[in-house]
Amino acid sequence: MSEALPLDETFSQRLSAVKAKMEKETHPEIIAVTKRQPQAAIDGAIAAGHRLFGENRVQEAQKHWELHRKSVENLKLHLIGPLQTNKAQDAVELFDVIETLDRLKLAKALAAAEAKTGVKRDYFIQVNTGEEPQKAGVDPNDLAELFKAATEEQQLSVTGLMCIPPVDEPAGPHFALLAKLAKRLGLRHLSMGMSGDYQTAAKFGATYVRLGTALFGGRS
Ligand SMILES: *Cc1c(COP(=O)(O)O)cnc(C)c1O
């Protein structure tokens, strides 16, 4: 999928290379995905001045970010992996944006966590654009109903949509669908595109791309 990168390249060099490849497109913000990366890689990216990061598990994220959360200014963390309702409060406490809202039960748990902690966060709804049975995300046909319940009943601040296209299909049509759905709901943000397809995502109007291997090399 994603190209292997020479180990001697620094985070900054890789970041510049990625940006150059999206030069002609919209300029999405780059979420550096630090799941299963060593702490040294995370510290290096912080030292290089990067401030926007993604994690896909709450517990791992707590370990990775506990110290930086207190000391690094302007740090922004996005949760990009599935969230269980019993972790909703931990997630609300740690993350600025939770990208994986995909069911009413979770919206209720997040609203309760916001009420309890007094913190308001932003949310993206994850859409299962490929309608894959095993995959997280709301079915495109059920999106409008979930959006209405999350924003009107639960009073969550939903500002965007997120998707992960099926691995065995071209990503373009999935990105196009997500963009269409967001436009219909008047949502500004589109989190789409990973190391293998971020240029395509940028062409379709991504406002965030989520990059792990393109910035850090392989994961453990
Ligand atoms: C791991 C992960 C990424 C980053 O994947 P790469 O292919 O390494 O860029 C992006 N989005 C989600 C949801 C992920 O879990």
The ligand as an SDF file (V2000), in Angstrom:
LIG
                    3D

 15 15  0  0  0  0  0  0  0  0999 V2000
   -3.6050    3.6500   11.3170 C   0  0  0  0  0  0  0  0  0  0  0  0
   -4.6110    4.5580   10.7430 C   0  0  0  0  0  0  0  0  0  0  0  0
   -4.2490    5.5560    9.8150 C   0  0  0  0  0  0  0  0  0  0  0  0
   -2.8330    5.7310    9.3030 C   0  0  0  0  0  0  0  0  0  0  0  0
   -2.5160    4.6940    8.4340 O   0  0  0  0  0  0  0  0  0  0  0  0
   -1.2300    4.7610    7.4670 P   0  0  0  0  0  0  0  0  0  0  0  0
   -1.5840    3.8870    6.3270 O   0  0  0  0  0  0  0  0  0  0  0  0
   -0.0830    4.2920    8.2690 O   0  0  0  0  0  0  0  0  0  0  0  0
   -1.0790    6.1840    7.0530 O   0  0  0  0  0  0  0  0  0  0  0  0
   -5.2460    6.3890    9.3480 C   0  0  0  0  0  0  0  0  0  0  0  0
   -6.5290    6.2660    9.7440 N   0  0  0  0  0  0  0  0  0  0  0  0
   -6.9110    5.3350   10.6280 C   0  0  0  0  0  0  0  0  0  0  0  0
   -8.3440    5.2520   11.0320 C   0  0  0  0  0  0  0  0  0  0  0  0
   -5.9740    4.4440   11.1570 C   0  0  0  0  0  0  0  0  0  0  0  0
   -6.3650    3.5130   12.0420 O   0  0  0  0  0  0  0  0  0  0  0  0
  1  2  1  0
  2  3  1  0
  2 14  2  0
  3  4  1  0
  3 10  2  0
  4  5  1  0
  5  6  1  0
  6  7  2  0
  6  8  1  0
  6  9  1  0
 10 11  1  0
 11 12  2  0
 12 13  1  0
 12 14  1  0
 14 15  1  0
M  END
$$$$
